[in-house]
Amino acid sequence: MTDMSVPAAPASRHTGPEARLRLEKRYASERRFERYGMAALSFAIAALFLLLWTILSNGATAFFQTHIRLEVHFDPATIDPDGKRDPAAFRQANWAAVARAALQEKFPEVRGRLPLRQLDALLSDGAQIELLRMVSADPGLLGQRREVWLLTSSDVDMIQKGHSARDVPEASRRVNDAQLSWLDRLAAEGRLEKRFNTRFFTAADSRQPELVGVWGGVVGSFLTLGMTLLLAFPMGVAAAIYLEEYAPKNRFTDLIEVNINNLAAVPSIVYGLLGLAVFLQFFGMPRSAPIVGGVVLALMSLPIIIIASRAALRSVPPSIREAALGIGASKMQAIFHHILPLAMPGIMTGTIIALAHALGETAPLLMIGMVAFVVDIPAGPLSPSTVLPVQIFMWADNPERGFVEKTSAAIMTLLVFLLLMNAAAIWLRKKFERRW
């Protein structure tokens, strides 16, 4: 009989054992790649949390400052010997003597020049400023005795917060054993307390870490960013409209586009050198002023705004333009009445991101002199000032332990501003976004 069975088909290249082995290898490779990605993401998140934890652990205590409660005698013979109650005379009074008298009255057993100097070192120079403000606000305090919370020195503050060790040899501490015993006595009597540090949010720079504040840098940053926005936004949007809607496509405009893209990647310090050579030395603009910083940061932000604005203009559907032109609108009317309003959310988002990038810049502002020590709050764009990133740079260069705390707190303040600006960009995009 004839064998009518059908012979088995040869194993296919895609279904045989070798194919299954290759498929398993591909799946294994994909799983390895996924694990590599998860490991990289986990490492990045861990590094970010480590950075944030370091900043928070060092800077959280800066929002509270140690004070001593003392009974202060507002002696008229020391404060206002002429009895005129003139604010100018109050400013000339020997407030250090008033603060020292209150402290020495608490420790009458301390005698000798050196022990008295060590006792006086418990108080900060800011105690004098607090007493002056109290009497200036209420001259009726003259001749009275009041319980007043006075600011301690940075060394005392660091000891009380645990940032400086108490159990090391006396020679290794900035606070000696006698001062520690006085502090323990004050603490036992309830005269030591950590109070909210309002000065940090209302004062400017200082040589003493317990007196520094970020308000000067914050005001300088806002003035500088205001000048940046005033210059960069209209110029950037106008340049984007011209390049996207009016400029002919030729080699010249291609060269302009390439250079704009290249300028967005230029290191920021190059813009600082440009500002130093052109605006300060050639034009003679005021050094360390927000107007110069704003011009330099505007030049740095301009390419970013142009690129973001062009992308936003291109995202508007061509049908909007064609419909406007079809009903008789001129090209300018089509752009400014229809295309630009629809592209504005993307333009504003790109502008805010560019400003957030400019807010964190330090190198170009160092080159134009905004690293100067400024103790006053800037009154305008022509006043000497600094900005928050430069202030952080200056504080980080100081050796005192108190400046480490204040530097971290200033970084936290800067991060809050950056988060708010990025949140504003996201909100604007979500609120005004149009979908077609």
ABEGO torsion letter per residue (X at the ends): XBBABBBBBBBBAAABAAAAAAAAAAAAAAAAAAAAAAAAAAAAAAAAAAAAAAAAAAAAAAABBBBBBBBBBBBAAAABAAGAGBAAAAAABBAAAAAAAAAAAABAABBEAAAAAAAAAABBAAAAAAAAAAAAABAAABGBBBBBBBBBBAAAAAAAAGABBAABBAAABABBAAAAAAAAAAAAAGABBBBBBAAAAABBBBABAAABBAAAAAAAAAAAAAAAAAAAAAAAAAAAAAAAAABBBBAAAAAAAAAAAAAAABBAAAAAAAAAAAAAAAAGBBBGBAAAAAAAAAAAAAAAAAAAAAAAAAABBAAAAAAAAAAGBBAAAAAAAAAAAAAAAAAAAAAAAAAAAAAABAAAAAAAGAABBBABBBABAABBBBBAAAAAAAAAABABAAAAAAAAAAAAAAAAAAAAAAAAAAAAAAAABBBX
